[in-house]
């Protein structure tokens, strides 16, 4: 497939939930929580979030419901989980809780750019992604950031993808989108005419067969460009 543009989701594709930070915050409020358990149950929270977004729930409301579902699945009672959303949101506003960057990602993005591909972001977010990327070392990684907070439209609406394509003057047939939620990312991108890849880092969708499924952006880069040959010295 001939490509000019690679568009990426942000959360759980480029930057991932910092489970340790979430666990530390909840534990500091008197509710001992294990980051490993949060990681194990996040798939359930993602599926709830996907269902809610498709039903029209706002990103902001969905954010809180995502964290509540995560904490409930980790063993907290519903009332306690609801209570913990407040300090978690406060911490998120100070520094996005989706802030862990896979070690292989920066080099994978550099390989795409070196191969002549343009790279951008299309995300349902809160309007602060440039600051977040700068803080995690990805400040110069993306040519464009299309954020639902500023656009007034969000995935899976194909319009948000069309806006990214129009601003970069790239045809949908020459672009691909990588994201982590089938019904939001894969379906939305395809509705806009893009090919799509599911990034399933923690194997939440083992039965997904509607598109290529990879564990990371770096894995897809190896798939598209071929694995690097170790240099000889």
Secondary structure as UniProt FT lines:
FT   STRAND          5..8
FT   TURN            12..14
FT   STRAND          15..17
FT   HELIX           19..28
FT   TURN            29..30
FT   HELIX           35..54
FT   TURN            55..56
FT   HELIX           59..73
FT   TURN            74..75
FT   HELIX           78..94
FT   STRAND          98..101
FT   TURN            103..104
FT   HELIX           105..114
FT   TURN            115..116
FT   STRAND          118..123
FT   HELIX           129..135
FT   TURN            136..137
FT   TURN            139..140
FT   STRAND          144..147
FT   HELIX           148..151
FT   TURN            155..156
FT   HELIX           158..168
FT   HELIX           172..174
FT   STRAND          175..179
FT   HELIX           182..186
FT   HELIX           187..191
FT   TURN            192..193
FT   STRAND          195..199
FT   TURN            201..202
FT   TURN            206..207
FT   STRAND          212..214
FT   HELIX           217..225
//
